[in-house]
């Protein structure tokens, strides 16, 4: 009996040791305070260096994959990160509490240069580059945090939001780099391709189709990533600075960019918000749009935020709303779930002359937050029902992402984020 007990104990230790590498590790705790003023990349187009602040929470990320979300927050014209987004003790845009709740890292940069004489972001026009101007330094900032292992950022949980010119810049960033941003949140921002002099109303002849085309042109070869992006817009019904019609127009444009048919349902948000949410043909919530009763041109910070200089603390708590929207509906990382690894062993016996050789083949399926990962040839994906053939190309079920030619030479990593819904995910093992 003693031998049996020792054998059982030994097997228990081995099993435990095998499971340890797959257990989620605790993320490194940050200081739980806003940083001092930082200096980042130089901006040759507008002059100076990108500066600003970041918040690294002491709390753990709530996503089951143990990785942190990264949120880029862009101030509006006539605002600064120090005085309005964080406001010292975080009275400003009111992000600290939400960052603590989700274990998310928040970035609050200042617009470089002095665009339009009010330190605005360069959202206007259609000539935007991933390597120049404000988009260039902002993407550099994102990469600094994504690539620094200590922050443990999940590349599938990167988001951008902003007010006014920051809202317009949000649209630029989301369209220029849909491969980077899984979700966007536009607060009272103009549409893509408009000029700085057209903030007050939508110009004649400018439609959602115009915005859609501008967005797709910015994305170029990265357009396939729109199939897993989500978007939100919010504005005040007393905003007479930026035309209120830009809000619904921007979301109409994003649905056109995302493609397919949508079902609309009414939406109400505590603090006077009302509007609509839109699900695609696969039942995935892709866009939401909210008008806030009695809100002028301001960031709706909710209780605890500041109540001055284009920030309002008496209406909707947009940081609460948008973070829940992103986290719950993320199509790249999923909304959570456990991480387990199972291994199934099969035996192959090969007989040559009088010699018999037995080998054991191991197939590993990893289930991560958001669904199982599958790494196979495109032909195998189609054969297994995870993708379908379309004019010789393999396309993922649900998301309809183009995986390349449907043959055994092209391989893809797919993640199942819902029932018969697959996305291309390069982070899969």
Secondary structure, DSSP 8 states (H G I E B T S, - for coil): -HHHHHHHHHHHHHHHHHHHTTS--------SSB---EEEEE-TTT-SEEEEEEE--SS---STT--EEEEEEE--TT--IIIIIIHHHH-SS--HHHHHHHT-EEEEEE-STTBTTTTB----SS---TTSHHHHHHHHHHHHHHT-GGG-EEEEEEEEEEETHHHHHHHHHHHHTTTT-SEEEEES---TT--GGGTTS--TT--HHHHHHHHHHHHGGGGGGGGG-EEEEEEETT--SS-THHHHHHHHHHHHHH-S-EEEEEEEETTTEEEEEEEETTS-EEEEEEEETT--SSEE--TTS--SSSEESSS--HHHHHHHHHHHH-SSS-S----EEEEEEEEEEEEETTEEEEEEEEEEEEEETTEEEEEEEHHHHHHHTSEEEETTEEEETBT--EEEESSSS-EEEEEEEETTEEEE-TT--
